[in-house]
Amino acid sequence: QVQLVESGGGLVQAGGSLRLSCAASGNIYSIKDMGWYRQAPGKQRDLVATISTAGSTYYADSVKGRFTISRDNAKTTVYLQMNSLKFEDTAVYYCKLRQGLVMDYWGKGTLVTVSS
Protein backbone atom coordinates (compact mmCIF):
# COMPACT_ATOMS: atom_id res chain seq x y z
CA GLN A 1 0.00 0.00 0.00
CA VAL A 2 0.99 3.58 -0.64
CA GLN A 3 0.00 6.50 1.54
CA LEU A 4 -0.14 10.08 0.31
CA VAL A 5 -0.36 13.03 2.67
CA GLU A 6 -1.04 16.51 1.33
CA SER A 7 -0.35 19.73 3.18
CA GLY A 8 -0.10 23.44 2.54
CA GLY A 9 -3.68 24.37 1.78
CA GLY A 10 -5.37 27.34 3.36
CA LEU A 11 -7.03 30.68 2.84
CA VAL A 12 -5.33 33.24 0.64
CA GLN A 13 -6.35 36.46 -1.06
CA ALA A 14 -6.59 36.65 -4.82
CA GLY A 15 -3.18 37.34 -6.28
CA GLY A 16 -1.45 35.52 -3.47
CA SER A 17 0.57 32.32 -3.41
CA LEU A 18 0.49 28.93 -1.74
CA ARG A 19 2.74 25.89 -1.90
CA LEU A 20 1.22 22.45 -1.60
CA SER A 21 3.21 19.37 -0.66
CA CYS A 22 2.45 15.68 -1.07
CA ALA A 23 4.57 13.08 0.66
CA ALA A 24 4.36 9.46 -0.44
CA SER A 25 5.24 6.56 1.82
CA GLY A 26 4.77 2.82 2.02
CA ASN A 27 5.38 0.23 -0.65
CA ILE A 28 6.59 2.61 -3.31
CA TYR A 29 7.95 1.16 -6.51
CA SER A 30 7.64 1.62 -10.25
CA ILE A 31 6.26 5.14 -9.92
CA LYS A 32 5.10 6.31 -13.32
CA ASP A 33 4.10 9.80 -12.34
CA MET A 34 2.68 11.98 -9.59
CA GLY A 35 0.27 14.79 -9.97
CA TRP A 36 -2.26 17.21 -8.58
CA TYR A 37 -5.97 17.29 -9.26
CA ARG A 38 -8.63 19.59 -7.89
CA GLN A 39 -12.32 19.48 -7.28
CA ALA A 40 -14.43 22.55 -6.77
CA PRO A 41 -17.82 22.31 -5.06
CA GLY A 42 -20.37 20.72 -7.36
CA LYS A 43 -17.83 20.03 -10.08
CA GLN A 44 -15.83 17.06 -11.28
CA ARG A 45 -12.26 16.39 -10.29
CA ASP A 46 -9.89 17.89 -12.86
CA LEU A 47 -6.23 17.46 -13.62
CA VAL A 48 -4.04 20.37 -12.59
CA ALA A 49 -0.47 19.22 -13.22
CA THR A 50 1.63 16.07 -13.42
CA ILE A 51 5.30 15.20 -13.33
CA SER A 52 6.73 11.96 -14.64
CA THR A 53 9.65 10.03 -13.21
CA ALA A 54 11.70 11.42 -16.08
CA GLY A 55 10.78 14.93 -15.02
CA SER A 56 8.37 15.76 -17.80
CA THR A 57 5.61 18.08 -16.69
CA TYR A 58 2.09 18.76 -17.88
CA TYR A 59 -0.23 21.58 -16.90
CA ALA A 60 -3.87 22.29 -17.45
CA ASP A 61 -4.35 25.39 -19.58
CA SER A 62 -6.06 27.17 -16.71
CA VAL A 63 -2.92 27.10 -14.55
CA LYS A 64 -0.11 27.42 -17.12
CA GLY A 65 2.27 30.20 -16.22
CA ARG A 66 0.93 30.42 -12.67
CA PHE A 67 1.49 26.98 -11.14
CA THR A 68 4.69 24.95 -11.04
CA ILE A 69 4.95 21.27 -10.16
CA SER A 70 8.22 19.89 -8.84
CA ARG A 71 9.52 17.04 -6.71
CA ASP A 72 12.34 16.18 -4.36
CA ASN A 73 15.40 14.18 -5.33
CA ALA A 74 14.00 11.01 -3.82
CA LYS A 75 10.99 11.43 -6.11
CA THR A 76 8.60 10.66 -3.25
CA THR A 77 7.46 14.19 -2.49
CA VAL A 78 5.78 16.40 -5.02
CA TYR A 79 5.09 20.11 -4.70
CA LEU A 80 2.73 22.53 -6.35
CA GLN A 81 3.73 26.16 -6.23
CA MET A 82 0.66 28.25 -6.93
CA ASN A 83 1.11 31.92 -7.76
CA SER A 84 -1.29 34.63 -8.86
CA LEU A 85 -4.15 32.68 -7.35
CA LYS A 86 -7.65 33.41 -8.57
CA PHE A 87 -11.03 32.91 -6.95
CA GLU A 88 -11.71 30.11 -9.43
CA ASP A 89 -8.70 28.19 -8.10
CA THR A 90 -10.72 27.50 -4.95
CA ALA A 91 -11.03 23.73 -4.59
CA VAL A 92 -9.91 20.68 -2.72
CA TYR A 93 -6.55 19.71 -4.16
CA TYR A 94 -5.71 16.02 -4.34
CA CYS A 95 -2.38 14.33 -4.90
CA LYS A 96 -2.24 11.23 -7.06
CA LEU A 97 0.52 8.69 -7.55
CA ARG A 98 0.45 6.26 -10.45
CA GLN A 99 2.30 3.02 -9.81
CA GLY A 100 3.00 0.84 -12.79
CA LEU A 101 0.47 1.15 -15.59
CA VAL A 102 -2.88 1.18 -13.83
CA MET A 103 -2.53 1.45 -10.05
CA ASP A 104 -3.51 4.89 -8.77
CA TYR A 105 -3.28 6.10 -5.19
CA TRP A 106 -4.95 9.25 -3.92
CA GLY A 107 -4.44 11.49 -0.95
CA LYS A 108 -7.31 12.79 1.15
CA GLY A 109 -7.00 16.30 -0.21
CA THR A 110 -6.19 19.75 1.08
CA LEU A 111 -8.53 22.72 0.79
CA VAL A 112 -7.43 25.86 -0.98
CA THR A 113 -9.71 28.86 -0.61
CA VAL A 114 -9.01 32.03 -2.56
CA SER A 115 -10.91 35.09 -1.45
CA SER A 116 -11.79 37.65 -4.08
NUVEX-235373 format. One record per residue: x negated, y, z negated of N, C-alpha, C in turn; residue in one letter. Coordinates in steps of 0.2 Angstrom, whole numbers, plus 2048, in hexadecimal, padded with zeros to 3 digits. Example, Ala and Ser with C-alpha at 12.3 -4.5 7.8 and 13.67 -1.06 7.14 Angstrom:
<nodes>
7BE7E47D97C27EA7D97BE7F07D9A;7C07F57DD7BC7FB7DC7C08007D9S;
</nodes>
This chain:
<nodes>
7FC7FA8008008008007FC806800Q;7FE80B8037FB8128037FF817800V;7FC81B7FC8008217F87FE8277FBQ;80282C7FC8018327FE8048377FAL;80083C7F78028417F38008487F6V;80684C7F78058537F98058587F4E;80285D7F58028637F08018697F4S;80286F7F08018757F38078797F6G;80C8767F581287A7F781487F7F2G;8198837F481B8897EF81F88E7F3G;8208947EF8238997F281E89F7F4L;81F8A17FA81B8A67FD81F8AB801V;81C8B18018208B680581E8B580DQ;8228B88118218B781881A8BB81AA;8168B881E8108BB81F80A8B881BG;80C8B48168078B28118048AB814G;8008A880F7FD8A28117FE89D80BS;7FE89680D7FE8918097F988B80CL;7F68878077F28818097F587B806R;7F787780A7FA8708087F486B808L;7F58668037F08618037F485A803S;7F18558067F484E8057EE849804C;7EE8467FE7E98417FD7EC83A7FDA;7E88368017EA82F8027E682B7FEA;7E98267FB7E68217F77E981A7F8S;7E68157F57E880E7F67E480A7FBG;7E88067FE7E58018037E580580AN;7E080980B7DF80D8117DA80A815I;7DD80981B7D88068217DB807827Y;7D780782C7DA8088337DF80E834S;7DD8148317E181A8327E081C839I;7E681D83C7E78208437E7827843K;7EB82A83E7EC83183E7EF833837D;7EF8398367F383C8307F6842832M;7FB84482F7FF84A83280484D82DG;80685382F80B85682B81285782FW;81785682B81E85682E82285B82AY;82785E82C82B862827833861829R;83686282483E861824841867821Q;84486B82584887182284F86E820A;85287281B85987081985E86F81FP;86186982086686882586386682CG;85C86582C85986483285585E832K;85385B83884F855838848857837Q;84485183583D85283383985383AR;83585883A83185984082A85983FD;82685784481F85784481C85E844L;81885F83F81486683F80D865842V;809861840802860842800859840A;7FB8578447F88508437F0851845T;7ED84C8417E684C8437E4845843I;7E08438487DE83C8497D883A846S;7D68348457D08328427CA835846T;7CB83684C7C68398507C5841850A;7CA84384C7CA84B84B7CE84F850G;7D284B8547D684F8597DC851855S;7DE8578577E485A8537EA85C858T;7F085C8557F685E8597FA862855Y;7FD86785880186C85480886D858Y;80D86D85481386F85781387785AA;81687885F81687F86281788485DD;81C88385881E88885481988A84ES;81488684E80F88784980888984CV;8078888528018898567FE890854K;7F88918527F58978517F689984AG;7FA8968467FB89883F7F989383AR;7FA88C83C7F98878387F288383AF;7EE8818357E987D8377E8876833T;7E88718367E786A8337E0868833I;7DE86682D7D786382C7D785E827S;7D185B8267D08558227CA85581ER;7C98518197C28518167BE84C819D;7B884B8177B384781B7B584081AN;7B883E8147BA8378137C0835817A;7C383A81A7C983981F7CF83681BK;7CF8388147D58358107D983B80DT;7D784180F7DB84780C7DC84C812T;7E284E8147E38528197E6858816V;7E485E81A7E78658187EB86881DY;7EF86C81B7F28718207F287881DL;7EE87C8217ED88381F7F3886823Q;7F788A81F7FD88D8237FC895822M;7FB8988277FA8A08278008A382AN;8018A98298068AD82C80D8AA82CS;80F8A78268158A382581B8A8826L;8208A48298268A782B82C8A4827K;8318A78268378A582383989E825F;83989D82C83B89782F83689182EE;83089282B82C88D82882E88A822D;83388C81F83688A81983888281AT;83587E816837877817834873812A;83686C81183286780E82C865812V;82686581182186381581F85C812Y;81E85781781D85081681684E819Y;81284A81680C84881880D84181BC;80A83F82180B838823804835825K;80382F8247FD82B8267FF82682AL;7FC8258307FE81F8347F881A834R;7FA8148327F480F8317F580A837Q;7F080983A7F18048407F5807845G;7FA8038487FE80684E80580884CL;80780584780E80684581080783EV;80B80783980D80783280C80F830M;81281282E81281882C813819824D;80F81D82181081F81A812826819Y;81782781581982E81481883080CW;81683780B81683980581D83C803G;81E83E7FD8258407FA8268477FCK;82284B7FF8238518018218577FCG;82085D7FF81F8637FB8238697FET;82686C7FA82B8727FC8278787FDL;82887B80382588180582B886806V;82B88B80283189080382D897805T;83089A80A82D8A080D8338A580CV;8318AA8088378AF8078368B580DS;83B8B780F83B8BC81483B8C3812S;
</nodes>
